[in-house]
């Protein structure tokens, strides 16, 4: 997998190969527990991230709290966008978050990742960008 220094390098690569889409997987560790357990804040997050990366939401998000064991219990979120979807799972036991943004409309993945880290007050973040040819 190729390493990129800037969003522009990613977008240039997408244009060069005629990419079908762009996927960013964002792993956040030690988020603010009050935020990841608050359904209203999760709803606010999806609206703000869609606005930030200029994605048109298709309907309302599904935000459901579930999990068969403490290890995986937490909210899960799905938001359809006109060009694909954004999904997220928030793990109560660890206060971690796992967010995936996939779209066939290009966007700035590093901007999105930094926003997620800041919104959820995460202490640490890793993200992976996958260009879908």
Order of alpha helices (4+ residues) and beta strands (2+ residues): alpha-beta-alpha-alpha-beta-beta-beta-beta-alpha-beta
